[in-house]
Amino acid sequence: MTDKPSDLPKNADAPQEEQAAPQIFRTINIQYVKDLSFEVPNAPLIFQQLQTETPTMQPQIDVQARQITREQPLYEVTLHTKIEASLPPVTPDTQAAARQVFIVELYYCALVTVTGAPEHILEQILEIETPSLLFPFVRNIVNDATRDGGFPPVLLQPVDFAALWHHKRNTFAQAAGHA
């Protein structure tokens, strides 16, 4: 998949300098499952409990991007997804692990080539746009894994990767301010 730059001028009235902005190209070279884990730690007893109780799910999603080599504009973008489903504790003394229904964890990656992007734009391409393209595949894999594990399929809700990126940046900025 290749994003091609627009052939249309951005603004016909803009000075020639603005129109000569660098063209940014992004190519997703390959997508792959780096790691997939599905666990039902309390099987088979948990299936009996599920006949009368409904689990809660806590999805966690994170994005990581790293350059493969300094000599090439090749990056690995990883969309890490973890979902833990559990039943509420029966008593305050009940251990959470005893009520765990399932855990699914997926590291879904893409090798991406990006050229012509300034650093501030590159980060957004890698941590917002690329995960948005990967997410439907992640959703499908999680759906299939939970269904194949004997549970109703889990349909992940859409993720606002821009908000996730901003939150992550703010967290790092705050941590740097306290260091």
OpenMM code with the backbone's topology and positions (N, CA, C; nanometers):
from openmm import Vec3, app, unit

residues = "MET THR ASP LYS PRO SER ASP LEU PRO LYS ASN ALA ASP ALA PRO GLN GLU GLU GLN ALA ALA PRO GLN ILE PHE ARG THR ILE ASN ILE GLN TYR VAL LYS ASP LEU SER PHE GLU VAL PRO ASN ALA PRO LEU ILE PHE GLN GLN LEU GLN THR GLU THR PRO THR MET GLN PRO GLN ILE ASP VAL GLN ALA ARG GLN ILE THR ARG GLU GLN PRO LEU TYR GLU VAL THR LEU HIS THR LYS ILE GLU ALA SER LEU PRO PRO VAL THR PRO ASP THR GLN ALA ALA ALA ARG GLN VAL PHE ILE VAL GLU LEU TYR TYR CYS ALA LEU VAL THR VAL THR GLY ALA PRO GLU HIS ILE LEU GLU GLN ILE LEU GLU ILE GLU THR PRO SER LEU LEU PHE PRO PHE VAL ARG ASN ILE VAL ASN ASP ALA THR ARG ASP GLY GLY PHE PRO PRO VAL LEU LEU GLN PRO VAL ASP PHE ALA ALA LEU TRP HIS HIS LYS ARG ASN THR PHE ALA GLN ALA ALA GLY HIS ALA".split()
positions = [
    Vec3(0.0848, -0.1162, 0.0000),
    Vec3(0.0000, 0.0000, 0.0000),
    Vec3(0.0895, 0.1227, 0.0000),
    Vec3(0.0658, 0.2132, -0.0906),
    Vec3(0.1468, 0.3334, -0.1017),
    Vec3(0.0560, 0.4547, -0.1014),
    Vec3(0.0908, 0.5533, -0.0225),
    Vec3(0.0220, 0.6812, -0.0268),
    Vec3(0.0977, 0.7678, -0.1243),
    Vec3(0.0286, 0.8168, -0.2254),
    Vec3(0.0922, 0.9028, -0.3240),
    Vec3(0.0582, 1.0471, -0.2919),
    Vec3(0.1497, 1.1371, -0.3184),
    Vec3(0.1198, 1.2779, -0.2936),
    Vec3(0.0180, 1.3275, -0.3949),
    Vec3(-0.0504, 1.4316, -0.3570),
    Vec3(-0.1485, 1.4914, -0.4459),
    Vec3(-0.0793, 1.5641, -0.5596),
    Vec3(-0.1364, 1.5543, -0.6785),
    Vec3(-0.0841, 1.6268, -0.7937),
    Vec3(-0.1376, 1.7694, -0.7988),
    Vec3(-0.2385, 1.7970, -0.7179),
    Vec3(-0.2997, 1.9290, -0.7189),
    Vec3(-0.2188, 2.0254, -0.6339),
    Vec3(-0.2040, 2.1494, -0.6773),
    Vec3(-0.1342, 2.2464, -0.5926),
    Vec3(-0.2169, 2.2722, -0.4671),
    Vec3(-0.1477, 2.2951, -0.3547),
    Vec3(-0.2175, 2.3184, -0.2289),
    Vec3(-0.2976, 2.4478, -0.2330),
    Vec3(-0.2377, 2.5499, -0.2872),
    Vec3(-0.3047, 2.6785, -0.2954),
    Vec3(-0.2421, 2.7526, -0.4124),
    Vec3(-0.3201, 2.7765, -0.5130),
    Vec3(-0.2675, 2.8395, -0.6340),
    Vec3(-0.2153, 2.9804, -0.6070),
    Vec3(-0.2678, 3.0471, -0.5038),
    Vec3(-0.2250, 3.1830, -0.4722),
    Vec3(-0.1047, 3.1867, -0.3779),
    Vec3(-0.0639, 3.0733, -0.3243),
    Vec3(0.0466, 3.0693, -0.2285),
    Vec3(0.1778, 3.0979, -0.2994),
    Vec3(0.2731, 3.1573, -0.2276),
    Vec3(0.4040, 3.1816, -0.2874),
    Vec3(0.4681, 3.0498, -0.3309),
    Vec3(0.5573, 3.0601, -0.4265),
    Vec3(0.6220, 2.9418, -0.4829),
    Vec3(0.6950, 2.8607, -0.3760),
    Vec3(0.7497, 2.9270, -0.2720),
    Vec3(0.8226, 2.8573, -0.1663),
    Vec3(0.7317, 2.7591, -0.0931),
    Vec3(0.6083, 2.8012, -0.0626),
    Vec3(0.5163, 2.7143, 0.0095),
    Vec3(0.4750, 2.5949, -0.0753),
    Vec3(0.4621, 2.6151, -0.2057),
    Vec3(0.4212, 2.5063, -0.2925),
    Vec3(0.5327, 2.4033, -0.3093),
    Vec3(0.6557, 2.4388, -0.2802),
    Vec3(0.7684, 2.3485, -0.2983),
    Vec3(0.7945, 2.2646, -0.1729),
    Vec3(0.6933, 2.2470, -0.0889),
    Vec3(0.7083, 2.1658, 0.0318),
    Vec3(0.7435, 2.0226, -0.0083),
    Vec3(0.8185, 1.9531, 0.0767),
    Vec3(0.8588, 1.8169, 0.0414),
    Vec3(0.7378, 1.7245, 0.0296),
    Vec3(0.7479, 1.6311, -0.0632),
    Vec3(0.6423, 1.5323, -0.0788),
    Vec3(0.6717, 1.4155, 0.0147),
    Vec3(0.5687, 1.3722, 0.0842),
    Vec3(0.5823, 1.2640, 0.1808),
    Vec3(0.5245, 1.1370, 0.1201),
    Vec3(0.6032, 1.0301, 0.1262),
    Vec3(0.5582, 0.9002, 0.0785),
    Vec3(0.5612, 0.8012, 0.1941),
    Vec3(0.4567, 0.7203, 0.2031),
    Vec3(0.4525, 0.6133, 0.3032),
    Vec3(0.4151, 0.4845, 0.2313),
    Vec3(0.4916, 0.3798, 0.2587),
    Vec3(0.4633, 0.2483, 0.2023),
    Vec3(0.4597, 0.1473, 0.3156),
    Vec3(0.3515, 0.0732, 0.3243),
    Vec3(0.3465, -0.0378, 0.4191),
    Vec3(0.4002, -0.1585, 0.3440),
    Vec3(0.5211, -0.2005, 0.3812),
    Vec3(0.5890, -0.3092, 0.3113),
    Vec3(0.5305, -0.4452, 0.3454),
    Vec3(0.4992, -0.4663, 0.4727),
    Vec3(0.4437, -0.5942, 0.5178),
    Vec3(0.3766, -0.5741, 0.6528),
    Vec3(0.2743, -0.6532, 0.6784),
    Vec3(0.2070, -0.6567, 0.8083),
    Vec3(0.2187, -0.7992, 0.8603),
    Vec3(0.2336, -0.8135, 0.9937),
    Vec3(0.2507, -0.9482, 1.0474),
    Vec3(0.2151, -0.9542, 1.1956),
    Vec3(0.1799, -1.0756, 1.2396),
    Vec3(0.1590, -1.1028, 1.3812),
    Vec3(0.2952, -1.1359, 1.4399),
    Vec3(0.3408, -1.0517, 1.5315),
    Vec3(0.4699, -1.0766, 1.5964),
    Vec3(0.4526, -1.1722, 1.7144),
    Vec3(0.3413, -1.1568, 1.7864),
    Vec3(0.3136, -1.2444, 1.8999),
    Vec3(0.1639, -1.2434, 1.9259),
    Vec3(0.1082, -1.3616, 1.9481),
    Vec3(-0.0334, -1.3756, 1.9807),
    Vec3(-0.0457, -1.4779, 2.0923),
    Vec3(-0.1146, -1.4394, 2.1987),
    Vec3(-0.1345, -1.5287, 2.3120),
    Vec3(-0.2814, -1.5248, 2.3517),
    Vec3(-0.3390, -1.6425, 2.3726),
    Vec3(-0.4764, -1.6517, 2.4220),
    Vec3(-0.4771, -1.7525, 2.5357),
    Vec3(-0.5210, -1.7087, 2.6526),
    Vec3(-0.5192, -1.7944, 2.7711),
    Vec3(-0.6568, -1.7979, 2.8365),
    Vec3(-0.6943, -1.9153, 2.8825),
    Vec3(-0.8135, -1.9333, 2.9646),
    Vec3(-0.7649, -2.0017, 3.0927),
    Vec3(-0.7126, -1.9227, 3.1868),
    Vec3(-0.6444, -1.9809, 3.3026),
    Vec3(-0.7336, -2.0642, 3.3946),
    Vec3(-0.8631, -2.0403, 3.3934),
    Vec3(-0.9515, -2.1114, 3.4856),
    Vec3(-1.0468, -2.2079, 3.4162),
    Vec3(-1.0097, -2.2531, 3.2966),
    Vec3(-1.0913, -2.3525, 3.2267),
    Vec3(-1.0739, -2.4864, 3.2971),
    Vec3(-1.1723, -2.5687, 3.2994),
    Vec3(-1.3058, -2.5583, 3.2416),
    Vec3(-1.4099, -2.4972, 3.3358),
    Vec3(-1.3746, -2.4755, 3.4631),
    Vec3(-1.4731, -2.4274, 3.5608),
    Vec3(-1.5314, -2.2916, 3.5244),
    Vec3(-1.4532, -2.2078, 3.4604),
    Vec3(-1.5001, -2.0722, 3.4290),
    Vec3(-1.6216, -2.0756, 3.3364),
    Vec3(-1.6310, -2.1797, 3.2517),
    Vec3(-1.7442, -2.1887, 3.1593),
    Vec3(-1.8752, -2.2107, 3.2340),
    Vec3(-1.8722, -2.2806, 3.3469),
    Vec3(-1.9921, -2.2970, 3.4295),
    Vec3(-2.0320, -2.1637, 3.4914),
    Vec3(-1.9354, -2.0894, 3.5392),
    Vec3(-1.9647, -1.9607, 3.6019),
    Vec3(-2.0205, -1.8614, 3.5005),
    Vec3(-1.9790, -1.8731, 3.3756),
    Vec3(-2.0259, -1.7801, 3.2723),
    Vec3(-2.1726, -1.8018, 3.2362),
    Vec3(-2.2308, -1.9143, 3.2778),
    Vec3(-2.3722, -1.9385, 3.2496),
    Vec3(-2.4617, -1.8462, 3.3314),
    Vec3(-2.4098, -1.7962, 3.4434),
    Vec3(-2.4912, -1.7097, 3.5298),
    Vec3(-2.4315, -1.5708, 3.5518),
    Vec3(-2.3101, -1.5495, 3.5040),
    Vec3(-2.2439, -1.4202, 3.5274),
    Vec3(-2.1894, -1.3638, 3.3964),
    Vec3(-2.1740, -1.2330, 3.3930),
    Vec3(-2.1209, -1.1650, 3.2748),
    Vec3(-1.9848, -1.1038, 3.3078),
    Vec3(-1.8850, -1.1332, 3.2251),
    Vec3(-1.7519, -1.0779, 3.2529),
    Vec3(-1.7413, -0.9309, 3.2129),
    Vec3(-1.6457, -0.8633, 3.2739),
    Vec3(-1.6089, -0.7289, 3.2300),
    Vec3(-1.4763, -0.7407, 3.1559),
    Vec3(-1.4563, -0.6522, 3.0602),
    Vec3(-1.3332, -0.6557, 2.9812),
    Vec3(-1.2601, -0.5242, 2.9928),
    Vec3(-1.1297, -0.5344, 3.0009),
    Vec3(-1.0456, -0.4161, 3.0085),
    Vec3(-0.9436, -0.4203, 2.8956),
    Vec3(-0.9741, -0.3524, 2.7843),
    Vec3(-0.8753, -0.3483, 2.6754),
    Vec3(-0.7678, -0.2438, 2.7023),
    Vec3(-0.6465, -0.2772, 2.6633),
    Vec3(-0.5335, -0.1844, 2.6713),
    Vec3(-0.4681, -0.1824, 2.5338),
    Vec3(-0.4428, -0.0637, 2.4831),
    Vec3(-0.3827, -0.0501, 2.3505),
    Vec3(-0.2661, 0.0465, 2.3591),
    Vec3(-0.1564, 0.0088, 2.2952),
    Vec3(-0.0376, 0.0932, 2.2925),
    Vec3(0.0261, 0.0836, 2.1545),
    Vec3(0.0948, 0.1887, 2.1159),
    Vec3(0.1642, 0.1935, 1.9872),
    Vec3(0.3113, 0.2226, 2.0129),
    Vec3(0.3966, 0.1479, 1.9470),
    Vec3(0.5408, 0.1714, 1.9524),
    Vec3(0.5920, 0.1782, 1.8091),
    Vec3(0.6862, 0.2661, 1.7854),
    Vec3(0.7494, 0.2759, 1.6535),
    Vec3(0.8995, 0.2889, 1.6742),
    Vec3(0.9727, 0.2159, 1.5913),
    Vec3(1.1191, 0.2247, 1.6009),
    Vec3(1.1780, 0.2133, 1.4613),
    Vec3(1.2863, 0.2859, 1.4414),
    Vec3(1.3573, 0.2794, 1.3139),
    Vec3(1.4427, 0.1532, 1.3133),
    Vec3(1.4379, 0.0789, 1.2035),
    Vec3(1.5109, -0.0475, 1.1938),
    Vec3(1.6609, -0.0221, 1.1804),
    Vec3(1.6995, 0.0632, 1.0875),
    Vec3(1.8409, 0.1014, 1.0731),
    Vec3(1.8476, 0.2510, 1.0487),
    Vec3(1.9556, 0.3118, 1.0908),
    Vec3(1.9718, 0.4564, 1.0712),
    Vec3(1.9915, 0.4918, 0.9239),
    Vec3(2.0391, 0.3964, 0.8466),
    Vec3(2.0718, 0.4229, 0.7061),
    Vec3(1.9487, 0.4252, 0.6155),
    Vec3(1.8372, 0.3683, 0.6613),
    Vec3(1.7181, 0.3595, 0.5768),
    Vec3(1.5966, 0.4157, 0.6500),
    Vec3(1.5012, 0.4701, 0.5754),
    Vec3(1.3793, 0.5221, 0.6387),
    Vec3(1.2761, 0.4106, 0.6601),
    Vec3(1.3201, 0.2994, 0.7210),
    Vec3(1.2351, 0.1828, 0.7442),
    Vec3(1.2050, 0.1726, 0.8935),
    Vec3(1.0764, 0.1592, 0.9262),
    Vec3(1.0316, 0.1602, 1.0654),
    Vec3(0.9424, 0.0397, 1.0932),
    Vec3(0.9518, -0.0106, 1.2161),
    Vec3(0.8575, -0.1128, 1.2610),
    Vec3(0.7576, -0.0433, 1.3526),
    Vec3(0.6307, -0.0526, 1.3173),
    Vec3(0.5231, 0.0023, 1.3993),
    Vec3(0.4513, -0.1164, 1.4626),
    Vec3(0.4408, -0.1146, 1.5950),
    Vec3(0.3775, -0.2240, 1.6683),
    Vec3(0.2527, -0.1727, 1.7382),
    Vec3(0.1421, -0.2390, 1.7122),
    Vec3(0.0163, -0.2104, 1.7803),
    Vec3(-0.0040, -0.3233, 1.8819),
    Vec3(0.0178, -0.2905, 2.0099),
    Vec3(0.0070, -0.3894, 2.1180),
    Vec3(-0.1324, -0.3793, 2.1782),
    Vec3(-0.2039, -0.4906, 2.1770),
    Vec3(-0.3397, -0.4952, 2.2295),
    Vec3(-0.3487, -0.6065, 2.3330),
    Vec3(-0.4042, -0.5737, 2.4489),
    Vec3(-0.4236, -0.6741, 2.5536),
    Vec3(-0.5638, -0.6562, 2.6105),
    Vec3(-0.6359, -0.7670, 2.6199),
    Vec3(-0.7706, -0.7636, 2.6762),
    Vec3(-0.7782, -0.8687, 2.7859),
    Vec3(-0.8182, -0.8256, 2.9036),
    Vec3(-0.8394, -0.9166, 3.0153),
    Vec3(-0.9878, -0.9158, 3.0488),
    Vec3(-1.0484, -1.0347, 3.0445),
    Vec3(-1.1889, -1.0492, 3.0819),
    Vec3(-1.1939, -1.1212, 3.2156),
    Vec3(-1.2757, -1.0692, 3.3059),
    Vec3(-1.2857, -1.1318, 3.4380),
    Vec3(-1.4263, -1.1141, 3.4932),
    Vec3(-1.4584, -1.2006, 3.5878),
    Vec3(-1.5852, -1.1912, 3.6586),
    Vec3(-1.5620, -1.1118, 3.7865),
    Vec3(-1.6643, -1.0410, 3.8341),
    Vec3(-1.6468, -0.9657, 3.9584),
    Vec3(-1.6212, -1.0608, 4.0752),
    Vec3(-1.5462, -1.0171, 4.1752),
    Vec3(-1.5182, -1.1039, 4.2897),
    Vec3(-1.6467, -1.1412, 4.3636),
    Vec3(-1.6535, -1.2649, 4.4101),
    Vec3(-1.7704, -1.3118, 4.4849),
    Vec3(-1.7696, -1.2510, 4.6249),
    Vec3(-1.6527, -1.2493, 4.6855),
    Vec3(-1.6355, -1.1900, 4.8186),
    Vec3(-1.5127, -1.1000, 4.8138),
    Vec3(-1.4978, -1.0127, 4.9114),
    Vec3(-1.3783, -0.9275, 4.9126),
    Vec3(-1.2482, -1.0076, 4.9203),
    Vec3(-1.2559, -1.1301, 4.9720),
    Vec3(-1.1361, -1.2130, 4.9854),
    Vec3(-1.1029, -1.2912, 4.8583),
    Vec3(-1.1938, -1.2907, 4.7605),
    Vec3(-1.1717, -1.3671, 4.6376),
    Vec3(-1.0551, -1.3075, 4.5599),
    Vec3(-0.9638, -1.3924, 4.5212),
    Vec3(-0.8489, -1.3460, 4.4427),
    Vec3(-0.8937, -1.3182, 4.2992),
    Vec3(-0.8449, -1.2098, 4.2423),
    Vec3(-0.8822, -1.1714, 4.1060),
    Vec3(-0.8446, -1.2792, 4.0054),
    Vec3(-0.7316, -1.3452, 4.0253),
    Vec3(-0.6871, -1.4481, 3.9314),
    Vec3(-0.7851, -1.5647, 3.9258),
    Vec3(-0.8544, -1.5916, 4.0357),
    Vec3(-0.9500, -1.7021, 4.0384),
    Vec3(-1.0745, -1.6710, 3.9566),
    Vec3(-1.0972, -1.5463, 3.9243),
    Vec3(-1.2166, -1.5052, 3.8494),
    Vec3(-1.1816, -1.4605, 3.7074),
    Vec3(-1.0605, -1.4839, 3.6651),
    Vec3(-1.0180, -1.4447, 3.5309),
    Vec3(-1.0824, -1.5371, 3.4280),
    Vec3(-1.1416, -1.4771, 3.3239),
    Vec3(-1.2088, -1.5540, 3.2195),
    Vec3(-1.1104, -1.5856, 3.1080),
    Vec3(-1.0550, -1.4818, 3.0474),
    Vec3(-0.9528, -1.5034, 2.9446),
    Vec3(-0.8621, -1.3826, 2.9357),
    Vec3(-0.7469, -1.4053, 2.8733),
    Vec3(-0.6513, -1.2985, 2.8435),
    Vec3(-0.6099, -1.3185, 2.6987),
    Vec3(-0.6246, -1.2148, 2.6188),
    Vec3(-0.5742, -1.2192, 2.4813),
    Vec3(-0.4748, -1.1047, 2.4667),
    Vec3(-0.3590, -1.1359, 2.4111),
    Vec3(-0.2549, -1.0346, 2.3924),
    Vec3(-0.1981, -1.0503, 2.2522),
    Vec3(-0.1914, -0.9392, 2.1811),
    Vec3(-0.1476, -0.9408, 2.0418),
    Vec3(-0.0492, -0.8276, 2.0167),
    Vec3(0.0615, -0.8625, 1.9521),
    Vec3(0.1554, -0.7636, 1.8996),
    Vec3(0.1449, -0.7744, 1.7482),
    Vec3(0.0813, -0.6751, 1.6861),
    Vec3(0.0620, -0.6750, 1.5416),
    Vec3(0.1491, -0.5638, 1.4839),
    Vec3(0.2303, -0.5974, 1.3847),
    Vec3(0.3318, -0.5039, 1.3361),
    Vec3(0.3201, -0.4779, 1.1870),
    Vec3(0.3844, -0.3689, 1.1476),
    Vec3(0.4015, -0.3362, 1.0065),
    Vec3(0.5413, -0.2795, 0.9886),
    Vec3(0.6028, -0.3173, 0.8781),
    Vec3(0.7269, -0.2515, 0.8366),
    Vec3(0.6861, -0.1427, 0.7392),
    Vec3(0.7239, -0.0201, 0.7721),
    Vec3(0.6781, 0.0970, 0.6983),
    Vec3(0.7984, 0.1772, 0.6505),
    Vec3(0.7950, 0.2165, 0.5243),
    Vec3(0.8957, 0.3072, 0.4701),
    Vec3(0.8314, 0.4445, 0.4574),
    Vec3(0.8971, 0.5452, 0.5149),
    Vec3(0.8472, 0.6831, 0.5069),
    Vec3(0.9610, 0.7708, 0.4579),
    Vec3(0.9361, 0.8449, 0.3510),
    Vec3(1.0370, 0.9377, 0.2988),
    Vec3(0.9769, 1.0767, 0.2848),
    Vec3(1.0621, 1.1761, 0.3024),
    Vec3(1.0227, 1.3150, 0.2819),
    Vec3(0.9468, 1.3779, 0.3965),
    Vec3(0.9397, 1.3128, 0.5102),
    Vec3(0.8615, 1.3663, 0.6220),
    Vec3(0.9520, 1.4332, 0.7249),
    Vec3(0.9205, 1.5582, 0.7626),
    Vec3(0.9925, 1.6204, 0.8735),
    Vec3(0.9659, 1.5401, 1.0017),
    Vec3(1.0533, 1.5527, 1.0989),
    Vec3(1.0464, 1.4714, 1.2214),
    Vec3(0.9105, 1.4795, 1.2906),
    Vec3(0.8538, 1.6010, 1.3037),
    Vec3(0.7261, 1.6148, 1.3751),
    Vec3(0.6112, 1.5487, 1.2993),
    Vec3(0.6203, 1.5424, 1.1677),
    Vec3(0.5182, 1.4755, 1.0866),
    Vec3(0.5421, 1.3246, 1.0874),
    Vec3(0.6673, 1.2836, 1.0857),
    Vec3(0.7028, 1.1417, 1.0852),
    Vec3(0.6419, 1.0703, 1.2061),
    Vec3(0.6536, 1.1310, 1.3220),
    Vec3(0.5984, 1.0706, 1.4436),
    Vec3(0.4476, 1.0496, 1.4314),
    Vec3(0.3781, 1.1454, 1.3736),
    Vec3(0.2334, 1.1328, 1.3567),
    Vec3(0.1981, 1.0246, 1.2544),
    Vec3(0.2765, 1.0138, 1.1485),
    Vec3(0.2532, 0.9085, 1.0491),
    Vec3(0.2695, 0.7715, 1.1141),
    Vec3(0.3742, 0.7567, 1.1944),
    Vec3(0.4045, 0.6271, 1.2548),
    Vec3(0.3122, 0.5919, 1.3712),
    Vec3(0.2687, 0.6906, 1.4489),
    Vec3(0.1940, 0.6601, 1.5704),
    Vec3(0.0447, 0.6936, 1.5643),
    Vec3(0.0004, 0.7565, 1.4554),
    Vec3(-0.1427, 0.7851, 1.4409),
    Vec3(-0.1971, 0.7206, 1.3133),
    Vec3(-0.1408, 0.7584, 1.1992),
    Vec3(-0.1946, 0.7095, 1.0721),
    Vec3(-0.1725, 0.5602, 1.0519),
    Vec3(-0.0522, 0.5125, 1.0754),
    Vec3(-0.0235, 0.3711, 1.0519),
    Vec3(-0.1047, 0.2804, 1.1447),
    Vec3(-0.1125, 0.3069, 1.2755),
    Vec3(-0.1972, 0.2218, 1.3601),
    Vec3(-0.3444, 0.2234, 1.3174),
    Vec3(-0.3904, 0.3367, 1.2658),
    Vec3(-0.5285, 0.3429, 1.2171),
    Vec3(-0.5503, 0.2457, 1.1016),
    Vec3(-0.4473, 0.2280, 1.0195),
    Vec3(-0.4565, 0.1320, 0.9092),
    Vec3(-0.4453, -0.0122, 0.9586),
    Vec3(-0.3704, -0.0340, 1.0657),
    Vec3(-0.3514, -0.1688, 1.1197),
    Vec3(-0.4698, -0.2152, 1.2050),
    Vec3(-0.5414, -0.1218, 1.2646),
    Vec3(-0.6445, -0.1561, 1.3623),
    Vec3(-0.7510, -0.2534, 1.3111),
    Vec3(-0.8039, -0.2396, 1.1904),
    Vec3(-0.9048, -0.3373, 1.1455),
    Vec3(-0.8529, -0.4814, 1.1447),
    Vec3(-0.7250, -0.4990, 1.1161),
    Vec3(-0.6663, -0.6330, 1.1179),
    Vec3(-0.6560, -0.6848, 1.2614),
    Vec3(-0.6169, -0.5970, 1.3532),
    Vec3(-0.6089, -0.6328, 1.4951),
    Vec3(-0.7473, -0.6714, 1.5460),
    Vec3(-0.8463, -0.5921, 1.5121),
    Vec3(-0.9835, -0.6196, 1.5546),
    Vec3(-1.0277, -0.7579, 1.5069),
    Vec3(-0.9974, -0.7900, 1.3831),
    Vec3(-1.0368, -0.9188, 1.3264),
    Vec3(-0.9658, -1.0353, 1.3961),
    Vec3(-0.8367, -1.0209, 1.4225),
    Vec3(-0.7600, -1.1272, 1.4887),
    Vec3(-0.8125, -1.1510, 1.6299),
    Vec3(-0.8396, -1.0441, 1.7051),
    Vec3(-0.8927, -1.0566, 1.8408),
    Vec3(-1.0312, -1.1212, 1.8368),
    Vec3(-1.1137, -1.0803, 1.7431),
    Vec3(-1.2468, -1.1371, 1.7255),
    Vec3(-1.2374, -1.2878, 1.7031),
    Vec3(-1.1517, -1.3288, 1.6106),
    Vec3(-1.1358, -1.4714, 1.5795),
    Vec3(-1.0780, -1.5489, 1.6973),
    Vec3(-0.9801, -1.4920, 1.7664),
    Vec3(-0.9159, -1.5621, 1.8784),
    Vec3(-1.0150, -1.5883, 1.9911),
    Vec3(-1.0968, -1.4895, 2.0256),
    Vec3(-1.1930, -1.5102, 2.1340),
    Vec3(-1.3017, -1.6085, 2.0916),
    Vec3(-1.3474, -1.5989, 1.9684),
    Vec3(-1.4485, -1.6930, 1.9187),
    Vec3(-1.3928, -1.8353, 1.9168),
    Vec3(-1.2712, -1.8513, 1.8642),
    Vec3(-1.2091, -1.9838, 1.8582),
    Vec3(-1.1759, -2.0370, 1.9973),
    Vec3(-1.1647, -1.9487, 2.0959),
    Vec3(-1.1381, -1.9887, 2.2335),
    Vec3(-1.2626, -2.0326, 2.3087),
    Vec3(-1.3787, -2.0281, 2.2425),
    Vec3(-1.5022, -2.0747, 2.3049),
    Vec3(-1.5872, -1.9653, 2.3664),
    Vec3(-1.5585, -1.8406, 2.3339),
    Vec3(-1.6313, -1.7274, 2.3898),
    Vec3(-1.7006, -1.6501, 2.2784),
    Vec3(-1.7973, -1.5657, 2.3149),
    Vec3(-1.8529, -1.4770, 2.2124),
    Vec3(-1.7410, -1.3886, 2.1563),
    Vec3(-1.7443, -1.3593, 2.0266),
    Vec3(-1.6384, -1.2766, 1.9674),
    Vec3(-1.6331, -1.1382, 2.0323),
    Vec3(-1.5127, -1.0908, 2.0543),
    Vec3(-1.4919, -0.9564, 2.1087),
    Vec3(-1.4720, -0.8617, 1.9910),
    Vec3(-1.5552, -0.7602, 1.9832),
    Vec3(-1.5418, -0.6594, 1.8786),
    Vec3(-1.4859, -0.5327, 1.9427),
    Vec3(-1.3589, -0.5072, 1.9182),
    Vec3(-1.2955, -0.3869, 1.9730),
    Vec3(-1.3589, -0.2625, 1.9128),
    Vec3(-1.3826, -0.1643, 1.9962),
    Vec3(-1.4370, -0.0376, 1.9489),
    Vec3(-1.3258, 0.0443, 1.8846),
    Vec3(-1.3609, 0.1315, 1.7900),
    Vec3(-1.2578, 0.2142, 1.7254),
    Vec3(-1.1761, 0.2922, 1.8283),
    Vec3(-1.0508, 0.3142, 1.7930),
    Vec3(-0.9566, 0.3827, 1.8818),
    Vec3(-0.9201, 0.5175, 1.8206),
    Vec3(-0.9177, 0.6204, 1.9032),
    Vec3(-0.8722, 0.7525, 1.8602),
    Vec3(-0.7210, 0.7569, 1.8818),
    Vec3(-0.6460, 0.7215, 1.7773),
    Vec3(-0.5009, 0.7140, 1.7910),
    Vec3(-0.4378, 0.8517, 1.8090),
    Vec3(-0.5030, 0.9560, 1.7609),
    Vec3(-0.4512, 1.0912, 1.7834),
    Vec3(-0.4585, 1.1251, 1.9325),
    Vec3(-0.5698, 1.0919, 1.9968),
    Vec3(-0.5836, 1.1171, 2.1406),
    Vec3(-0.4840, 1.0325, 2.2196),
    Vec3(-0.4641, 0.9082, 2.1779),
    Vec3(-0.3664, 0.8211, 2.2436),
    Vec3(-0.2262, 0.8801, 2.2319),
    Vec3(-0.1925, 0.9302, 2.1140),
    Vec3(-0.0612, 0.9909, 2.0890),
    Vec3(-0.0420, 1.1155, 2.1761),
    Vec3(-0.1446, 1.2026, 2.1805),
    Vec3(-0.1360, 1.3243, 2.2626),
    Vec3(-0.1212, 1.2888, 2.4104),
    Vec3(-0.1970, 1.1909, 2.4569),
    Vec3(-0.1881, 1.1488, 2.5974),
    Vec3(-0.0477, 1.0976, 2.6296),
    Vec3(0.0058, 1.0179, 2.5398),
    Vec3(0.1402, 0.9622, 2.5598),
    Vec3(0.2450, 1.0739, 2.5635),
    Vec3(0.2339, 1.1695, 2.4727),
    Vec3(0.3281, 1.2828, 2.4699),
    Vec3(0.3193, 1.3646, 2.5988),
    Vec3(0.1972, 1.3906, 2.6448),
    Vec3(0.1788, 1.4674, 2.7684),
    Vec3(0.2353, 1.3926, 2.8887),
    Vec3(0.2160, 1.2606, 2.8916),
    Vec3(0.2696, 1.1795, 3.0012),
    Vec3(0.4215, 1.1855, 3.0033),
    Vec3(0.4841, 1.1737, 2.8852),
    Vec3(0.6304, 1.1817, 2.8777),
    Vec3(0.6797, 1.3208, 2.9166),
    Vec3(0.6076, 1.4245, 2.8747),
    Vec3(0.6476, 1.5617, 2.9075),
    Vec3(0.6390, 1.5852, 3.0584),
    Vec3(0.5327, 1.5341, 3.1209),
    Vec3(0.5183, 1.5490, 3.2660),
    Vec3(0.6266, 1.4715, 3.3397),
    Vec3(0.6565, 1.3515, 3.2919),
    Vec3(0.7610, 1.2703, 3.3553),
    Vec3(0.8966, 1.3387, 3.3422),
    Vec3(0.9229, 1.4000, 3.2280),
    Vec3(1.0496, 1.4708, 3.2071),
    Vec3(1.0575, 1.5947, 3.2970),
    Vec3(0.9434, 1.6573, 3.3226),
    Vec3(0.9398, 1.7748, 3.4089),
    Vec3(0.9651, 1.7420, 3.5546),
    Vec3(0.9341, 1.6187, 3.5957),
    Vec3(0.9543, 1.5761, 3.7345),
    Vec3(1.0898, 1.5114, 3.7559),
    Vec3(1.1619, 1.4872, 3.6492),
    Vec3(1.2918, 1.4179, 3.6620),
    Vec3(1.4006, 1.5102, 3.7090),
] * unit.nanometer
topology = app.Topology()
chain = topology.addChain("A")
for resn in residues:
    res = topology.addResidue(resn, chain)
    for name in ("N", "CA", "C"):
        topology.addAtom(name, app.Element.getBySymbol(name[0]), res)
